[in-house]
Amino acid sequence: MKLLTRDIGTITYAASQQRTLQLPRAYAYRALSLKLVASITVTETTAGTVKDSAPAQLVSNIVVRANGRDVIKNYSLASIHRFNQFQRGVRPYISGFANTTAASAATYYVHGIIPFEMYRAIKPIDTLMDSAGMATLEMIVTWGTGADIFGGAYGGTVTVNSAYLYVSSFEAIGVPSGTQFITHKEYEIVSTITAASTKHQINLPVSNLYRGFLIKTVSDDANVDTILNNVQIKSGTEVYINKNAFHLQMDNRADYAMECPVSTAGALGGADYANRLLTGFYFVDFVRDGRLTEALNTGQLSSLEMVLDVNHPGTTDVLTIVPVELVLPPKNEA
């Protein structure tokens, strides 16, 4: 197979509206590359919270849908951007967002990659998305608003002068006829915490396989490490994961070669500032050796639960779970 990389199209900002981009249907997709370019004017009257990966909130949701009904990807640009950090060991490009007391226009950039080939796998091509036989293939983008970039007690105005989402592809040409791929699904499950609990339960779909789960914890619009204490994934009495959250973050840093610098200098020195964990993010990975056969198979399970030990430190505390789900192709009947 040969690699084809090309620009596919541009989606123009329309506040709180959906826009659809038709994706070419000829080859097998390895990934889609996204570049958000936004000109924004901010006038601050009351300081608030700049949300993580701002201004990624301008793209509140992205859906990749095949044949008019099969949703393969369904999540926000902010989730894509941060998940890439686990997948690739480096944060994708982003320009710092300015919270200013005077009206000022500036241009900001956010990069993200939607993967179809399986990252950190021995055979990444097992999960390519072959578009050749599809009736339709589209990317549906839901735009947010400038106000979505801030949280907390922000009392200013945010004017989006213009914004564009540029989409390009990495595709494979020459897929042998009859090749069947595993479908690599990713989507968001949102759960609100109303009280501290040692058994905050999220019921997960069963029937397919799971590579893993990304967990994001947000308190009053800011990513925090003060919500999650422990992660357990189980089915009935069978426990697959039972892990202290702080320890899980430490493992994530080592496993995915993630440097998380805040600054290059400070009272404790640059080395300390580079020796950070990714605040508010945790990744449970079942595929430690890169072989997708190690994924958690729920085909014979009657239930699957994520049971979390959580605090309730803020007024609004939210958990977002991004399952990495694998759907096996149908078996050929002889």
TASULLIN-V698823 format. One record per residue. N is the residue number from 0. PSI is psi in whole degrees, 0 to 359 (999 if undefined). Layout:
# TASULLIN-V698823
((N	PSI) (N	PSI))
This chain:
# TASULLIN-V698823
((0	145) (1	151) (2	133) (3	125) (4	133) (5	156) (6	135) (7	316) (8	179) (9	135) (10	124) (11	140) (12	136) (13	106) (14	126) (15	21) (16	162) (17	144) (18	144) (19	135) (20	123) (21	129) (22	142) (23	145) (24	89) (25	321) (26	185) (27	126) (28	130) (29	319) (30	163) (31	133) (32	132) (33	137) (34	112) (35	128) (36	121) (37	131) (38	121) (39	138) (40	127) (41	132) (42	115) (43	131) (44	326) (45	124) (46	144) (47	202) (48	124) (49	120) (50	157) (51	136) (52	26) (53	142) (54	40) (55	338) (56	346) (57	332) (58	91) (59	336) (60	144) (61	128) (62	131) (63	119) (64	134) (65	145) (66	24) (67	356) (68	336) (69	103) (70	118) (71	323) (72	143) (73	90) (74	176) (75	161) (76	325) (77	319) (78	317) (79	313) (80	312) (81	324) (82	326) (83	331) (84	323) (85	319) (86	326) (87	353) (88	9) (89	145) (90	132) (91	163) (92	138) (93	140) (94	142) (95	137) (96	130) (97	127) (98	106) (99	153) (100	352) (101	149) (102	127) (103	137) (104	138) (105	158) (106	133) (107	154) (108	141) (109	129) (110	147) (111	154) (112	125) (113	114) (114	142) (115	312) (116	141) (117	118) (118	148) (119	40) (120	154) (121	323) (122	82) (123	329) (124	355) (125	338) (126	25) (127	152) (128	102) (129	115) (130	355) (131	322) (132	10) (133	145) (134	322) (135	155) (136	121) (137	152) (138	123) (139	116) (140	128) (141	118) (142	144) (143	208) (144	169) (145	325) (146	336) (147	343) (148	331) (149	156) (150	196) (151	223) (152	27) (153	132) (154	17) (155	195) (156	146) (157	119) (158	121) (159	104) (160	321) (161	154) (162	142) (163	141) (164	112) (165	133) (166	127) (167	170) (168	158) (169	115) (170	157) (171	125) (172	139) (173	29) (174	127) (175	139) (176	136) (177	358) (178	132) (179	135) (180	154) (181	138) (182	126) (183	97) (184	143) (185	138) (186	170) (187	139) (188	122) (189	132) (190	128) (191	135) (192	123) (193	346) (194	154) (195	142) (196	145) (197	356) (198	55) (199	111) (200	135) (201	120) (202	129) (203	147) (204	146) (205	161) (206	332) (207	194) (208	154) (209	125) (210	319) (211	190) (212	127) (213	135) (214	131) (215	134) (216	127) (217	130) (218	120) (219	47) (220	7) (221	138) (222	132) (223	159) (224	9) (225	2) (226	309) (227	127) (228	322) (229	148) (230	129) (231	132) (232	126) (233	162) (234	108) (235	238) (236	356) (237	118) (238	126) (239	325) (240	135) (241	97) (242	134) (243	134) (244	317) (245	319) (246	322) (247	317) (248	319) (249	316) (250	319) (251	315) (252	316) (253	319) (254	324) (255	14) (256	49) (257	109) (258	130) (259	68) (260	145) (261	319) (262	169) (263	359) (264	167) (265	177) (266	329) (267	2) (268	154) (269	325) (270	320) (271	320) (272	337) (273	346) (274	59) (275	158) (276	161) (277	104) (278	127) (279	11) (280	142) (281	140) (282	120) (283	118) (284	121) (285	340) (286	80) (287	331) (288	6) (289	359) (290	121) (291	348) (292	344) (293	355) (294	151) (295	116) (296	116) (297	12) (298	328) (299	8) (300	146) (301	340) (302	160) (303	127) (304	142) (305	117) (306	119) (307	140) (308	114) (309	151) (310	170) (311	73) (312	338) (313	189) (314	317) (315	110) (316	128) (317	136) (318	135) (319	125) (320	130) (321	98) (322	143) (323	98) (324	139) (325	124) (326	116) (327	146) (328	155) (329	146) (330	140) (331	126) (332	128) (333	999))
